[in-house]
Amino acid sequence: MHRLPSLPARFIVIAYLVSLAGCISLKPVSELSDKSLKSLAIYEEMPISYQGFCDERCQFNLIRRNLIIRDTAINCDCSLFADADKATTKVYRTLAAYFKSLGAISEGDLTTIDTKSLNEALVEGKFGSLTIDKNTVTAYSSLGRLVIQAFTDGYRKQKIRQVIETGNPHIQTLIGLFRTSVGNLVMELNFQKERNFALYSELLMEKLTGYDKVKLSTDYYKEIDAILLKQQQLNTFSKSLTVIAGGHQKLFDNRNKLTVKEIRAVLGDYSAALQDLIADFKKL
C-alpha cells in the first residue's frame, strides 16, 4: 500500500497564511457594510415625515381661522404625502437589505437575510415634493433582485466583486433619491420657520400686556429651537448618506484589488466617518 507523500510543513503554513489573508481582506468590507447599515437605520429615528408635515399644515390652517373641530371632522387629504413616506421607506429597506447582504457575503453567512420587503413595488409619480422617475424605479427593482439572487443562489465571498459591480449604479441612484427626500423635509422645515416668523410678528402687533409679549416671544424661540434641532438631525443623516455613497463607490473603483493594504485603510476611513456621524446624531 502506497502512501501519498506528505507536504512539507512550510507549504502547509504558507497555504494557511494565504487562506487567513483572504479572510482578513474582506473584514473592511464587512465593517463598512455594518456601519452603513447602522447609519441607514437612523432613518427610523427621523423627527419628521411628509405625512407629519401635511397634518401639521392642516391644523395650522384651522388655528389661523380660529376653528376648533373634532378630529373626525378634519378633512385633510394627505394621501400623496403618505405615499412619499412609503416610497422613501421602500428605498430605505432595499438599501438596508443590500448592505446587510454585502456584509453577510463578506462573512460567508447569508442565513439572516430577510427578502420579504423586497417584493414591494416602487412606482413612478410625483408625491408632493418627491418625484420618483423611471430610473429610480429601475434601480430599486434591480437592487432588490440582486439581493434576492445573492440569497437564493447562496453567493459566496468569491462573488463579492460581482455584487459590488452590479449593485453600485443602483446604490448611487437610490441614495441620491434618499438624499433628495431628506432635503425636501429640510425645506419644509424652512417653510415652517418662515410661517412662524410671520405669525408671531403679526401677533406681537396686537394690544398685549408686557407679560403676554414675553410669553409670545418665548414660545416663538422655543419653536424655532425645535425646528433647528430637526434640521440638524436631518442634515447629519444626509451627510451619512453621502459617506455611504462615497464608500460604496470606493469599493466599486477597487473591486479587483480589495486585498491591497491601502484600500483597506481607505475603507476604514469611511467606516470611521460613519461612526462619527452616528455619534453626532445621538448627541443631538
ABEGO torsion letter per residue (X at the ends): XBBBBBBBAAAAAAAAAAAAAAAAAAAAAAAAAAAAAAAAAAAAABABBAAAAAAAAAAAAAAAAGBBBBAAABBBBAAAAAAAAAAAAAAAAAAAAAAAAAAAAAAGBAAABBAAAAABBBBBEBBEABBBBAAAAAAAAAAAAAAAAAAAAGBBAAAAAAAAAAAAAAAAAAAAAAAAAAAAAAAAAAAAAAAAAAAAAAAAABBBBAAAAAAAAAAAAAAAAAAAAAAAAAAAAAAAAAAAAAAAAAAAAAAAAAABAAAAAAAAAAAAAAAAAAAAAAAX
